[in-house]
Amino acid sequence: MAVSHRKVTGNRFRYLYSLRFWLATFVTLLLSVTLMASMSLWLPPGAAGINHLVIPLVIFPLIWAVCFFYAVLETHLIRALCVMLSLLLLNGGLVAASVMGALS
């Protein structure tokens, strides 16, 4: 039984229509970078004065892994979308306020 070429190519990129794909890739990366950037604002400075900059860089892979596995393993995708977008807006707001000088 032969499979038509159109059917095979039509199913090849069906993951692009999945909310889980977009949550686990681009939203996870954007959220991880935003969390890392905002951690320097709410972490206390260490004795040398640079710990609030080094710690987010060192634990960035852990932040990304937690966000990725949450997006992949959550059974309710709408709840995962709401949680990830609320974290993104909260931490992105902190970064934006800091860049505009509202927090200094």
Sequence and secondary structure as in RCSB ss.txt:
>XXXX:A:sequence
MAVSHRKVTGNRFRYLYSLRFWLATFVTLLLSVTLMASMSLWLPPGAAGINHLVIPLVIFPLIWAVCFFYAVLET
HLIRALCVMLSLLLLNGGLVAASVMGALS
>XXXX:A:secstr
    HHHHHHHHTGGGG HHHHIIIIIHHHHHHHHHHHHHHHS   SSS HHHHHHHHTHHHHHHHHHHHHHH S
 HHHHHHHHHHHHHHHHHHHHHHHTTTT 
